[in-house]
Amino acid sequence: MTKFNKIVGLALTLGLLHACGSKPNPEKEEAYQKAAEKFVADESFFPILDEELFYFNSQRVDTIGVEYMNEQDAVEKLLKQETWLAFTTRDYTAKEKKSLEDHKFLPRAIPVAYDGLSIIVNNSNPDSCITIKDFARILRGEVTQWGEIYPHSKLGAIDVVFDNPLSSTVRWCVDSILGGKEFTNPNIGAVKTSAAVIDYVEKHKNSLGIIGSNWLNDKRDTTNVTFKKNITVMGVSKLDSATKANSWKPYQYYLYNGNYPLRRTIYALLNDTRNGTPSAFTHFVQLPKGQLIILRSGLLPRTANMNVRQIIVNKD
């Protein structure tokens, strides 16, 4: 055998060894496919993600499902590789990202939209504006009676209700309003879903609910400038006193120009190393069609062009 033939023979042998070492692992393949069957999301994104999912699945053979839960459980499933995609209102923590990278994953946090954290009250409540300062005082337990903020109020104790103790709404308030400190107000409670918050506030005159703004839009209004009529959405002010002139509601334009102070980023936390269906769905949400669905839902798209027009709203 010539020297050339020896080199070729060696190359072929190495090629065969490499091929033997890269045999597909049925267990890993099954685990990947099972985790790729559905993504997870904080329950507060149900209205918008269900619509995104409907249009995505209607044009593909390899469809995907969704499971809604609280944000903490959604992130846990992602970290355990029980899913490859989670929709949240936060980025990975440094510890979470390092853990995934240590296991040879490539975690990505992709901003896809913005929503507003909304404060809602019963329609019989005459006070429809609140300051960020007073909202924080309520969460800290420094204020427990409506009359402590609005001296004329006769509603008594402020009954605060969240969607879920482990939801993105609770975590965002703790991190962004209270600087990481837990609630200390004894009148703070939680139900199970955003829809249940609306129902609770509608039935309790002294209640104050906190939910994501995409649950509030009146679907009959394609301009997204009216909210559900069975509750009142409070205007929120950055100043020390709240009036209708300096308070803003979570309309798209006020999310866009920064006037509304309770704006959150919606992230797609992606850990799909194969660019499979979870990656394809994330990409769809970022495309013009997906961003248009977000726009029509009343949220603020991450990349869509915005046209601002004045609209006269009929209040009858």
PASEBA-1860 file (N, C-alpha, C; in nm, 3 decimals):
! residues 316
1> MTKFNKIV> 0.087/-0.120/0.000/0.000/0.000/0.000/0.089/0.123/0.000 ~ 0.059/0.218/-0.087/0.138/0.340/-0.094/0.103/0.432/0.020 ~ 0.189/0.534/0.039/0.165/0.632/0.145/0.030/0.699/0.126 ~ -0.005/0.730/0.003/-0.133/0.795/-0.027/-0.248/0.707/0.016 ~ -0.239/0.577/-0.016/-0.346/0.485/0.020/-0.360/0.471/0.169 ~ -0.247/0.477/0.242/-0.253/0.468/0.388/-0.328/0.587/0.447 ~ -0.303/0.705/0.390/-0.371/0.825/0.439/-0.520/0.817/0.413 ~ -0.556/0.773/0.292/-0.698/0.759/0.258/-0.764/0.656/0.349
9> GLALTLGL> -0.693/0.542/0.370/-0.748/0.439/0.457/-0.769/0.487/0.598 ~ -0.674/0.567/0.649/-0.687/0.623/0.783/-0.806/0.717/0.791 ~ -0.823/0.799/0.687/-0.935/0.893/0.684/-1.068/0.820/0.685 ~ -1.076/0.710/0.608/-1.200/0.633/0.604/-1.230/0.569/0.739 ~ -1.122/0.520/0.804/-1.140/0.458/0.935/-1.191/0.558/1.037 ~ -1.132/0.679/1.038/-1.178/0.783/1.129/-1.322/0.822/1.100 ~ -1.356/0.824/0.969/-1.493/0.857/0.931/-1.591/0.755/0.985 ~ -1.553/0.627/0.980/-1.641/0.522/1.030/-1.656/0.531/1.181
17> LHACGSKP> -1.544/0.560/1.250/-1.551/0.575/1.395/-1.639/0.691/1.436 ~ -1.627/0.802/1.362/-1.709/0.920/1.391/-1.857/0.889/1.371 ~ -1.884/0.815/1.260/-2.024/0.782/1.232/-2.082/0.693/1.341 ~ -1.998/0.599/1.391/-2.046/0.511/1.497/-2.075/0.589/1.625 ~ -1.993/0.693/1.649/-2.010/0.771/1.771/-2.126/0.867/1.767 ~ -2.185/0.889/1.651/-2.293/0.987/1.638/-2.427/0.921/1.607 ~ -2.442/0.797/1.649/-2.570/0.730/1.627/-2.681/0.803/1.702 ~ -2.797/0.815/1.640/-2.907/0.884/1.709/-2.947/0.813/1.837
25> NPEKEEAY> -2.978/0.892/1.940/-3.020/0.840/2.069/-3.172/0.846/2.077 ~ -3.239/0.730/2.072/-3.387/0.730/2.071/-3.448/0.799/2.192 ~ -3.385/0.781/2.310/-3.438/0.842/2.431/-3.430/0.994/2.426 ~ -3.317/1.046/2.378/-3.303/1.192/2.365/-3.400/1.247/2.262 ~ -3.417/1.174/2.153/-3.509/1.219/2.048/-3.652/1.223/2.101 ~ -3.690/1.120/2.175/-3.825/1.115/2.231/-3.846/1.230/2.332 ~ -3.743/1.257/2.413/-3.752/1.365/2.512/-3.766/1.500/2.443 ~ -3.690/1.519/2.335/-3.700/1.646/2.262/-3.840/1.664/2.204
33> QKAAEKFV> -3.889/1.561/2.137/-4.020/1.570/2.071/-4.132/1.594/2.172 ~ -4.123/1.529/2.288/-4.225/1.548/2.390/-4.225/1.692/2.441 ~ -4.105/1.748/2.463/-4.095/1.887/2.511/-4.134/1.988/2.404 ~ -4.126/1.947/2.277/-4.158/2.037/2.166/-4.306/2.038/2.131 ~ -4.385/1.950/2.196/-4.526/1.940/2.163/-4.605/2.064/2.204 ~ -4.558/2.132/2.308/-4.629/2.252/2.352/-4.533/2.347/2.423 ~ -4.569/2.474/2.422/-4.496/2.572/2.500/-4.579/2.608/2.622 ~ -4.522/2.683/2.713/-4.593/2.724/2.834/-4.593/2.877/2.841
41> ADESFFPI> -4.689/2.931/2.916/-4.701/3.076/2.924/-4.773/3.116/3.051 ~ -4.738/3.234/3.101/-4.813/3.291/3.212/-4.958/3.309/3.168 ~ -5.050/3.275/3.257/-5.193/3.277/3.224/-5.243/3.413/3.176 ~ -5.175/3.520/3.217/-5.221/3.654/3.180/-5.210/3.680/3.030 ~ -5.136/3.594/2.956/-5.121/3.613/2.811/-5.217/3.528/2.729 ~ -5.312/3.464/2.797/-5.405/3.374/2.728/-5.475/3.438/2.607 ~ -5.535/3.558/2.618/-5.610/3.611/2.504/-5.525/3.630/2.378 ~ -5.403/3.682/2.394/-5.321/3.712/2.277/-5.255/3.587/2.221
49> LDEELFYF> -5.203/3.500/2.307/-5.131/3.383/2.257/-5.224/3.281/2.194 ~ -5.346/3.270/2.242/-5.440/3.179/2.178/-5.469/3.220/2.034 ~ -5.476/3.350/2.011/-5.500/3.397/1.874/-5.376/3.375/1.787 ~ -5.258/3.402/1.841/-5.135/3.375/1.767/-5.127/3.227/1.730 ~ -5.162/3.142/1.824/-5.153/2.998/1.803/-5.252/2.951/1.697 ~ -5.370/3.010/1.695/-5.471/2.971/1.597/-5.420/2.996/1.455 ~ -5.364/3.112/1.429/-5.316/3.144/1.294/-5.190/3.066/1.259 ~ -5.102/3.043/1.357/-4.980/2.965/1.332/-5.015/2.822/1.294
57> NSQRVDTI> -5.098/2.758/1.373/-5.131/2.618/1.349/-5.215/2.597/1.224 ~ -5.290/2.699/1.183/-5.377/2.685/1.065/-5.298/2.677/0.935 ~ -5.170/2.712/0.938/-5.092/2.712/0.815/-4.973/2.616/0.818 ~ -4.973/2.523/0.917/-4.860/2.432/0.930/-4.909/2.290/0.956 ~ -4.823/2.193/0.918/-4.849/2.053/0.950/-4.798/2.022/1.090 ~ -4.678/2.073/1.122/-4.620/2.049/1.254/-4.671/2.155/1.352 ~ -4.785/2.129/1.410/-4.850/2.225/1.500/-4.791/2.215/1.641 ~ -4.831/2.309/1.725/-4.784/2.311/1.863/-4.900/2.351/1.955
65> GVEYMNEQ> -4.897/2.303/2.079/-5.000/2.336/2.176/-4.945/2.432/2.281 ~ -5.029/2.464/2.379/-4.987/2.557/2.484/-5.049/2.514/2.616 ~ -4.977/2.538/2.724/-5.028/2.515/2.859/-5.009/2.644/2.939 ~ -5.119/2.697/2.992/-5.112/2.821/3.069/-5.099/2.790/3.218 ~ -5.019/2.868/3.286/-4.992/2.845/3.428/-4.936/2.974/3.486 ~ -4.893/2.972/3.612/-4.828/3.089/3.666/-4.686/3.099/3.611 ~ -4.629/3.219/3.618/-4.499/3.244/3.556/-4.388/3.159/3.619 ~ -4.392/3.141/3.750/-4.287/3.065/3.818/-4.283/2.921/3.770
73> DAVEKLLK> -4.399/2.858/3.758/-4.404/2.720/3.711/-4.363/2.711/3.564 ~ -4.397/2.812/3.486/-4.359/2.813/3.344/-4.207/2.813/3.328 ~ -4.139/2.896/3.404/-3.994/2.902/3.397/-3.933/2.772/3.447 ~ -3.990/2.713/3.551/-3.939/2.586/3.603/-3.945/2.477/3.498 ~ -4.055/2.471/3.424/-4.067/2.370/3.318/-3.961/2.390/3.211 ~ -3.931/2.515/3.181/-3.829/2.545/3.081/-3.691/2.501/3.130 ~ -3.661/2.529/3.255/-3.531/2.493/3.310/-3.513/2.341/3.321 ~ -3.623/2.269/3.337/-3.616/2.122/3.347/-3.623/2.055/3.210
81> QETWLAFT> -3.623/2.133/3.102/-3.632/2.082/2.965/-3.762/2.005/2.940 ~ -3.867/2.044/3.012/-3.999/1.986/2.987/-4.071/2.062/2.877 ~ -4.015/2.174/2.836/-4.061/2.253/2.722/-3.942/2.332/2.673 ~ -3.952/2.384/2.550/-3.841/2.463/2.495/-3.875/2.610/2.483 ~ -3.997/2.648/2.524/-4.039/2.787/2.506/-4.136/2.827/2.618 ~ -4.111/2.944/2.675/-4.200/2.998/2.778/-4.219/3.147/2.756 ~ -4.342/3.195/2.767/-4.370/3.339/2.755/-4.386/3.396/2.896 ~ -4.307/3.499/2.925/-4.302/3.558/3.058/-4.289/3.710/3.047
89> TRDYTAKE> -4.282/3.777/3.162/-4.254/3.921/3.162/-4.116/3.947/3.223 ~ -4.028/3.850/3.212/-3.892/3.870/3.262/-3.792/3.793/3.179 ~ -3.668/3.839/3.186/-3.555/3.772/3.122/-3.510/3.655/3.211 ~ -3.420/3.574/3.160/-3.354/3.476/3.244/-3.274/3.549/3.353 ~ -3.266/3.490/3.470/-3.171/3.539/3.569/-3.032/3.490/3.527 ~ -2.929/3.553/3.580/-2.792/3.512/3.547/-2.770/3.365/3.585 ~ -2.826/3.322/3.698/-2.810/3.184/3.745/-2.880/3.087/3.651 ~ -3.001/3.121/3.606/-3.076/3.034/3.515/-3.004/3.020/3.382
97> KKSLEDHK> -2.955/3.131/3.331/-2.886/3.129/3.202/-2.759/3.045/3.209 ~ -2.683/3.063/3.316/-2.559/2.986/3.332/-2.587/2.838/3.344 ~ -2.692/2.802/3.418/-2.727/2.662/3.435/-2.757/2.596/3.301 ~ -2.833/2.664/3.217/-2.864/2.609/3.085/-2.741/2.603/2.996 ~ -2.659/2.706/3.001/-2.536/2.707/2.920/-2.439/2.598/2.965 ~ -2.435/2.571/3.096/-2.349/2.464/3.147/-2.392/2.328/3.095 ~ -2.521/2.316/3.060/-2.573/2.191/3.003/-2.573/2.196/2.850 ~ -2.492/2.287/2.794/-2.471/2.299/2.649/-2.595/2.348/2.573
105> FLPRAIPV> -2.681/2.425/2.641/-2.794/2.486/2.573/-2.759/2.630/2.534 ~ -2.845/2.690/2.452/-2.826/2.828/2.407/-2.951/2.908/2.439 ~ -2.975/2.942/2.565/-3.098/3.014/2.601/-3.102/3.155/2.543 ~ -3.218/3.192/2.493/-3.238/3.326/2.437/-3.364/3.389/2.495 ~ -3.356/3.517/2.528/-3.472/3.593/2.574/-3.507/3.694/2.466 ~ -3.622/3.676/2.401/-3.659/3.757/2.284/-3.779/3.845/2.319 ~ -3.762/3.978/2.324/-3.877/4.066/2.348/-3.971/4.061/2.228 ~ -4.101/4.039/2.253/-4.197/4.030/2.142/-4.307/4.135/2.151
113> AYDGLSII> -4.330/4.193/2.270/-4.438/4.292/2.284/-4.426/4.361/2.419 ~ -4.513/4.460/2.439/-4.523/4.529/2.567/-4.671/4.532/2.608 ~ -4.696/4.515/2.737/-4.832/4.532/2.786/-4.828/4.623/2.908 ~ -4.945/4.659/2.956/-4.953/4.743/3.074/-5.013/4.666/3.189 ~ -4.953/4.679/3.305/-5.014/4.623/3.425/-5.129/4.716/3.463 ~ -5.249/4.664/3.470/-5.368/4.748/3.487/-5.425/4.738/3.627 ~ -5.468/4.853/3.679/-5.534/4.861/3.809/-5.682/4.885/3.784 ~ -5.767/4.796/3.836/-5.911/4.807/3.809/-5.988/4.816/3.939
121> VNNSNPDS> -6.101/4.887/3.933/-6.188/4.903/4.050/-6.333/4.883/4.007 ~ -6.419/4.869/4.105/-6.562/4.852/4.082/-6.621/4.979/4.020 ~ -6.720/4.963/3.936/-6.781/5.078/3.868/-6.843/5.179/3.964 ~ -6.879/5.135/4.084/-6.940/5.227/4.180/-6.836/5.313/4.252 ~ -6.708/5.281/4.233/-6.602/5.359/4.297/-6.587/5.492/4.223 ~ -6.607/5.605/4.291/-6.600/5.735/4.223/-6.457/5.780/4.190 ~ -6.358/5.713/4.246/-6.218/5.754/4.226/-6.152/5.666/4.120 ~ -6.113/5.729/4.012/-6.062/5.654/3.897/-5.917/5.687/3.863
129> CITIKDFA> -5.846/5.761/3.950/-5.706/5.794/3.927/-5.625/5.762/4.053 ~ -5.501/5.717/4.033/-5.415/5.684/4.145/-5.270/5.713/4.109 ~ -5.189/5.748/4.208/-5.047/5.772/4.183/-4.968/5.643/4.205 ~ -4.853/5.635/4.141/-4.763/5.522/4.165/-4.726/5.515/4.313 ~ -4.705/5.631/4.374/-4.669/5.638/4.515/-4.777/5.575/4.603 ~ -4.905/5.608/4.577/-5.013/5.552/4.658/-5.033/5.403/4.630 ~ -5.013/5.363/4.506/-5.021/5.221/4.472/-4.917/5.142/4.551 ~ -4.795/5.195/4.559/-4.689/5.129/4.637/-4.724/5.127/4.785
137> RILRGEVT> -4.784/5.235/4.835/-4.823/5.241/4.976/-4.927/5.135/5.009 ~ -5.017/5.111/4.915/-5.118/5.006/4.934/-5.051/4.869/4.942 ~ -4.958/4.840/4.851/-4.892/4.711/4.849/-4.806/4.689/4.973 ~ -4.747/4.798/5.024/-4.664/4.787/5.144/-4.745/4.780/5.273 ~ -4.875/4.806/5.264/-4.959/4.804/5.383/-4.959/4.935/5.460 ~ -4.899/5.038/5.403/-4.899/5.170/5.468/-5.037/5.235/5.459 ~ -5.114/5.193/5.358/-5.251/5.239/5.338/-5.340/5.117/5.327 ~ -5.444/5.109/5.408/-5.536/4.995/5.403/-5.681/5.036/5.383
145> QWGEIYPH> -5.710/5.168/5.391/-5.846/5.219/5.376/-5.853/5.316/5.257 ~ -5.964/5.308/5.183/-5.981/5.400/5.071/-5.977/5.546/5.120 ~ -6.031/5.572/5.236/-6.037/5.708/5.288/-5.901/5.768/5.318 ~ -5.797/5.684/5.331/-5.662/5.736/5.356/-5.601/5.797/5.231 ~ -5.653/5.759/5.115/-5.607/5.820/4.989/-5.707/5.922/4.939 ~ -5.835/5.888/4.949/-5.943/5.976/4.904/-6.031/6.006/5.025 ~ -6.011/6.120/5.093/-6.081/6.151/5.219/-6.233/6.143/5.211 ~ -6.290/6.165/5.094/-6.436/6.162/5.080/-6.491/6.019/5.066
153> SKLGAIDV> -6.402/5.920/5.045/-6.447/5.784/5.016/-6.511/5.718/5.138 ~ -6.617/5.642/5.115/-6.687/5.569/5.221/-6.680/5.417/5.197 ~ -6.583/5.375/5.116/-6.576/5.234/5.077/-6.510/5.145/5.181 ~ -6.442/5.202/5.279/-6.381/5.119/5.383/-6.247/5.061/5.341 ~ -6.222/4.935/5.381/-6.093/4.870/5.355/-6.072/4.845/5.206 ~ -5.947/4.863/5.163/-5.910/4.835/5.023/-5.885/4.685/5.011 ~ -5.966/4.618/4.933/-5.958/4.473/4.915/-5.879/4.446/4.786 ~ -5.748/4.416/4.801/-5.660/4.401/4.685/-5.660/4.256/4.638
161> VFDNPLSS> -5.675/4.236/4.507/-5.680/4.100/4.454/-5.591/4.088/4.329 ~ -5.507/3.984/4.331/-5.421/3.950/4.217/-5.474/3.824/4.150 ~ -5.416/3.792/4.034/-5.462/3.676/3.958/-5.412/3.545/4.018 ~ -5.286/3.541/4.065/-5.229/3.418/4.116/-5.108/3.453/4.201 ~ -5.086/3.387/4.313/-4.974/3.423/4.399/-4.837/3.412/4.332 ~ -4.826/3.328/4.228/-4.698/3.306/4.160/-4.696/3.362/4.019 ~ -4.788/3.452/3.989/-4.800/3.503/3.853/-4.696/3.610/3.822 ~ -4.687/3.645/3.694/-4.598/3.753/3.651/-4.641/3.886/3.709
169> TVRWCVDS> -4.772/3.901/3.732/-4.825/4.025/3.787/-4.772/4.050/3.928 ~ -4.777/3.947/4.012/-4.727/3.959/4.149/-4.576/3.985/4.148 ~ -4.502/3.904/4.070/-4.356/3.919/4.068/-4.316/4.058/4.018 ~ -4.386/4.109/3.914/-4.350/4.239/3.859/-4.374/4.350/3.962 ~ -4.483/4.341/4.036/-4.510/4.442/4.139/-4.405/4.438/4.249 ~ -4.367/4.318/4.290/-4.263/4.305/4.393/-4.131/4.363/4.344 ~ -4.091/4.327/4.221/-3.962/4.372/4.169/-3.961/4.519/4.130 ~ -4.065/4.563/4.058/-4.061/4.696/3.998/-4.125/4.805/4.082
177> ILGGKEFT> -4.220/4.770/4.168/-4.287/4.870/4.252/-4.227/4.874/4.392 ~ -4.195/4.757/4.446/-4.149/4.750/4.584/-3.999/4.724/4.596 ~ -3.928/4.723/4.484/-3.783/4.705/4.490/-3.739/4.571/4.544 ~ -3.820/4.467/4.521/-3.784/4.333/4.564/-3.839/4.293/4.700 ~ -3.905/4.385/4.770/-3.961/4.354/4.901/-4.102/4.296/4.886 ~ -4.136/4.200/4.971/-4.265/4.133/4.963/-4.379/4.222/5.013 ~ -4.502/4.186/4.974/-4.620/4.259/5.022/-4.633/4.244/5.174 ~ -4.683/4.349/5.235/-4.710/4.341/5.380/-4.852/4.382/5.413
185> NPNIGAVK> -4.932/4.412/5.312/-5.072/4.449/5.334/-5.154/4.325/5.365 ~ -5.221/4.319/5.481/-5.300/4.200/5.517/-5.423/4.181/5.429 ~ -5.461/4.285/5.354/-5.582/4.277/5.271/-5.551/4.235/5.127 ~ -5.430/4.188/5.102/-5.394/4.142/4.967/-5.421/3.992/4.955 ~ -5.491/3.955/4.849/-5.520/3.814/4.823/-5.508/3.784/4.676 ~ -5.532/3.660/4.640/-5.524/3.619/4.500/-5.631/3.516/4.470 ~ -5.680/3.519/4.347/-5.775/3.418/4.301/-5.696/3.316/4.219 ~ -5.743/3.277/4.103/-5.667/3.180/4.023/-5.634/3.230/3.883
193> TSAAVIDY> -5.720/3.316/3.827/-5.702/3.360/3.689/-5.732/3.509/3.676 ~ -5.694/3.565/3.563/-5.723/3.706/3.535/-5.873/3.728/3.521 ~ -5.942/3.634/3.458/-6.087/3.646/3.444/-6.154/3.650/3.581 ~ -6.100/3.573/3.676/-6.157/3.571/3.811/-6.135/3.703/3.883 ~ -6.025/3.772/3.852/-6.000/3.905/3.910/-6.109/4.002/3.865 ~ -6.138/4.003/3.736/-6.241/4.091/3.682/-6.376/4.062/3.746 ~ -6.407/3.934/3.756/-6.534/3.893/3.817/-6.542/3.937/3.963 ~ -6.431/3.924/4.036/-6.428/3.962/4.177/-6.448/4.113/4.194
201> VEKHKNSL> -6.376/4.191/4.113/-6.387/4.337/4.123/-6.527/4.384/4.087 ~ -6.588/4.318/3.989/-6.724/4.354/3.948/-6.823/4.335/4.063 ~ -6.798/4.239/4.151/-6.893/4.205/4.256/-6.861/4.268/4.392 ~ -6.743/4.330/4.408/-6.703/4.385/4.537/-6.669/4.533/4.523 ~ -6.749/4.617/4.585/-6.738/4.762/4.567/-6.605/4.819/4.617 ~ -6.547/4.758/4.720/-6.425/4.814/4.778/-6.297/4.750/4.725 ~ -6.309/4.672/4.619/-6.194/4.596/4.570/-6.106/4.677/4.475 ~ -5.981/4.631/4.462/-5.885/4.686/4.367/-5.810/4.567/4.308
209> GIIGSNWL> -5.822/4.549/4.176/-5.761/4.434/4.110/-5.643/4.474/4.024 ~ -5.549/4.382/4.008/-5.430/4.407/3.925/-5.418/4.292/3.825 ~ -5.425/4.325/3.694/-5.415/4.224/3.588/-5.343/4.284/3.467 ~ -5.310/4.198/3.371/-5.252/4.243/3.245/-5.357/4.309/3.158 ~ -5.317/4.412/3.084/-5.413/4.494/3.009/-5.480/4.421/2.894 ~ -5.420/4.312/2.843/-5.483/4.247/2.727/-5.611/4.173/2.764 ~ -5.644/4.165/2.894/-5.772/4.108/2.937/-5.884/4.211/2.937 ~ -5.851/4.337/2.914/-5.949/4.444/2.937/-6.013/4.498/2.810
217> NDKRDTTN> -5.956/4.472/2.695/-6.005/4.535/2.574/-6.144/4.486/2.535 ~ -6.227/4.580/2.497/-6.361/4.550/2.448/-6.347/4.504/2.303 ~ -6.367/4.376/2.276/-6.343/4.319/2.144/-6.433/4.379/2.036 ~ -6.539/4.448/2.076/-6.627/4.512/1.977/-6.563/4.639/1.921 ~ -6.461/4.688/1.988/-6.397/4.813/1.946/-6.260/4.782/1.885 ~ -6.251/4.789/1.752/-6.126/4.758/1.683/-6.021/4.866/1.698 ~ -6.057/4.980/1.755/-5.959/5.088/1.774/-5.881/5.074/1.904 ~ -5.925/4.983/1.991/-5.860/4.958/2.121/-5.856/5.082/2.210
225> VTFKKNIT> -5.960/5.161/2.207/-5.964/5.279/2.295/-6.079/5.271/2.397 ~ -6.144/5.157/2.405/-6.243/5.137/2.511/-6.213/5.005/2.581 ~ -6.244/5.001/2.711/-6.222/4.881/2.791/-6.355/4.818/2.829 ~ -6.350/4.703/2.891/-6.472/4.635/2.938/-6.553/4.730/3.026 ~ -6.684/4.726/3.010/-6.770/4.823/3.078/-6.817/4.776/3.215 ~ -6.784/4.653/3.255/-6.831/4.604/3.384/-6.736/4.640/3.499 ~ -6.622/4.702/3.466/-6.529/4.750/3.569/-6.470/4.884/3.522 ~ -6.399/4.954/3.611/-6.333/5.078/3.575/-6.182/5.058/3.577
233> VMGVSKLD> -6.115/5.098/3.470/-5.969/5.094/3.463/-5.916/5.227/3.514 ~ -5.832/5.223/3.617/-5.782/5.346/3.676/-5.673/5.410/3.591 ~ -5.671/5.543/3.589/-5.560/5.615/3.533/-5.448/5.620/3.636 ~ -5.324/5.610/3.591/-5.209/5.606/3.682/-5.118/5.724/3.654 ~ -5.076/5.792/3.762/-4.992/5.911/3.750/-4.855/5.888/3.813 ~ -4.753/5.946/3.750/-4.617/5.942/3.806/-4.597/6.053/3.910 ~ -4.689/6.149/3.915/-4.674/6.264/4.003/-4.723/6.233/4.144 ~ -4.708/6.331/4.235/-4.746/6.309/4.375/-4.897/6.315/4.398
241> SATKANSW> -4.969/6.376/4.305/-5.116/6.379/4.313/-5.172/6.342/4.177 ~ -5.280/6.266/4.179/-5.337/6.216/4.054/-5.463/6.292/4.015 ~ -5.465/6.342/3.893/-5.585/6.402/3.835/-5.607/6.340/3.698 ~ -5.722/6.365/3.641/-5.748/6.311/3.507/-5.654/6.370/3.403 ~ -5.601/6.489/3.432/-5.511/6.555/3.337/-5.371/6.494/3.337 ~ -5.330/6.434/3.449/-5.193/6.382/3.455/-5.187/6.231/3.478 ~ -5.301/6.165/3.462/-5.306/6.020/3.481/-5.336/5.952/3.348 ~ -5.280/5.834/3.330/-5.289/5.766/3.201/-5.337/5.623/3.217
249> KPYQYYLY> -5.411/5.577/3.119/-5.459/5.439/3.117/-5.375/5.358/3.018 ~ -5.379/5.224/3.028/-5.289/5.142/2.946/-5.333/5.126/2.800 ~ -5.357/5.239/2.734/-5.382/5.236/2.590/-5.249/5.217/2.517 ~ -5.257/5.166/2.394/-5.136/5.142/2.316/-5.049/5.267/2.304 ~ -5.110/5.381/2.276/-5.031/5.502/2.253/-4.954/5.543/2.378 ~ -5.016/5.527/2.496/-4.949/5.566/2.620/-4.844/5.463/2.662 ~ -4.857/5.338/2.615/-4.748/5.242/2.630/-4.634/5.280/2.537 ~ -4.671/5.328/2.419/-4.573/5.363/2.315/-4.490/5.486/2.353
257> NGNYPLRR> -4.557/5.591/2.404/-4.484/5.714/2.433/-4.429/5.722/2.575 ~ -4.455/5.619/2.656/-4.398/5.614/2.790/-4.479/5.684/2.897 ~ -4.596/5.739/2.863/-4.678/5.806/2.964/-4.732/5.709/3.068 ~ -4.770/5.589/3.024/-4.824/5.493/3.120/-4.708/5.429/3.196 ~ -4.704/5.442/3.328/-4.585/5.402/3.404/-4.572/5.253/3.435 ~ -4.677/5.176/3.414/-4.673/5.034/3.451/-4.657/4.946/3.327 ~ -4.560/4.978/3.244/-4.536/4.903/3.120/-4.442/4.786/3.144 ~ -4.479/4.670/3.089/-4.396/4.550/3.103/-4.355/4.498/2.965
265> TIYALLND> -4.239/4.435/2.959/-4.194/4.369/2.836/-4.236/4.222/2.841 ~ -4.291/4.173/2.732/-4.325/4.032/2.719/-4.212/3.962/2.645 ~ -4.156/3.860/2.707/-4.044/3.786/2.649/-4.086/3.646/2.605 ~ -4.024/3.601/2.496/-4.026/3.459/2.461/-3.893/3.403/2.509 ~ -3.896/3.320/2.614/-3.774/3.255/2.662/-3.760/3.125/2.584 ~ -3.661/3.121/2.497/-3.645/3.009/2.404/-3.518/2.931/2.438 ~ -3.531/2.798/2.438/-3.415/2.712/2.466/-3.412/2.595/2.368 ~ -3.460/2.620/2.247/-3.473/2.517/2.144/-3.345/2.514/2.060
273> TRNGTPSA> -3.262/2.411/2.079/-3.134/2.403/2.008/-3.149/2.347/1.867 ~ -3.265/2.297/1.831/-3.283/2.234/1.700/-3.358/2.322/1.601 ~ -3.399/2.439/1.643/-3.480/2.525/1.556/-3.605/2.452/1.507 ~ -3.672/2.385/1.601/-3.792/2.311/1.568/-3.916/2.397/1.575 ~ -4.031/2.334/1.602/-4.159/2.405/1.604/-4.163/2.516/1.709 ~ -4.108/2.499/1.829/-4.107/2.611/1.925/-4.036/2.735/1.870 ~ -3.925/2.712/1.800/-3.852/2.824/1.738/-3.936/2.886/1.626 ~ -4.003/2.801/1.549/-4.086/2.850/1.439/-4.200/2.937/1.491
281> FTHFVQLP> -4.262/2.897/1.603/-4.371/2.977/1.659/-4.318/3.111/1.710 ~ -4.204/3.109/1.776/-4.144/3.234/1.823/-4.116/3.327/1.706 ~ -4.065/3.271/1.597/-4.038/3.350/1.478/-4.167/3.408/1.420 ~ -4.273/3.328/1.419/-4.402/3.375/1.368/-4.453/3.495/1.446 ~ -4.440/3.491/1.579/-4.486/3.602/1.662/-4.408/3.730/1.630 ~ -4.284/3.716/1.585/-4.202/3.832/1.551/-4.227/3.885/1.410 ~ -4.286/3.802/1.325/-4.312/3.843/1.187/-4.426/3.945/1.181 ~ -4.439/4.018/1.067/-4.546/4.118/1.056/-4.685/4.065/1.090
289> KGQLIILR> -4.717/3.942/1.047/-4.849/3.886/1.077/-4.867/3.870/1.228 ~ -4.767/3.814/1.295/-4.776/3.795/1.439/-4.780/3.926/1.515 ~ -4.703/4.025/1.469/-4.701/4.155/1.533/-4.834/4.230/1.511 ~ -4.896/4.206/1.396/-5.027/4.268/1.369/-5.133/4.211/1.463 ~ -5.126/4.082/1.492/-5.219/4.022/1.588/-5.204/4.088/1.724 ~ -5.080/4.113/1.765/-5.053/4.182/1.892/-5.111/4.323/1.889 ~ -5.092/4.393/1.779/-5.143/4.529/1.765/-5.295/4.531/1.778 ~ -5.362/4.438/1.712/-5.508/4.434/1.716/-5.562/4.392/1.853
297> SGLLPRTA> -5.479/4.329/1.932/-5.522/4.284/2.065/-5.522/4.398/2.166 ~ -5.460/4.510/2.131/-5.452/4.622/2.224/-5.318/4.635/2.293 ~ -5.227/4.539/2.271/-5.093/4.550/2.326/-5.004/4.626/2.229 ~ -4.881/4.653/2.272/-4.786/4.726/2.188/-4.688/4.627/2.126 ~ -4.688/4.612/1.993/-4.595/4.520/1.928/-4.451/4.566/1.948 ~ -4.360/4.471/1.940/-4.218/4.504/1.958/-4.161/4.572/1.834 ~ -4.204/4.532/1.714/-4.140/4.581/1.592/-4.234/4.645/1.491 ~ -4.365/4.638/1.511/-4.459/4.689/1.410/-4.455/4.841/1.403
305> NMNVRQII> -4.482/4.896/1.283/-4.492/5.040/1.268/-4.621/5.091/1.331 ~ -4.614/5.206/1.398/-4.730/5.262/1.467/-4.779/5.387/1.395 ~ -4.910/5.391/1.369/-4.974/5.510/1.316/-5.063/5.570/1.423 ~ -5.043/5.698/1.454/-5.118/5.764/1.559/-5.225/5.852/1.496 ~ -5.352/5.827/1.535/-5.464/5.906/1.482/-5.556/5.945/1.597 ~ -5.615/6.061/1.587/-5.711/6.106/1.686/-5.846/6.041/1.658 ~ -5.911/5.993/1.766/-6.040/5.923/1.752/-6.137/5.980/1.854 ~ -6.257/6.006/1.811/-6.362/6.051/1.902/-6.438/5.929/1.952
313> VNKD> -6.442/5.911/2.082/-6.507/5.795/2.142/-6.647/5.832/2.187 ~ -6.747/5.756/2.143/-6.885/5.776/2.185/-6.905/5.712/2.322 ~ -6.932/5.789/2.424/-6.945/5.739/2.560/-7.086/5.694/2.596 ~ -7.178/5.700/2.502/-7.315/5.657/2.532/-7.323/5.507/2.550
END
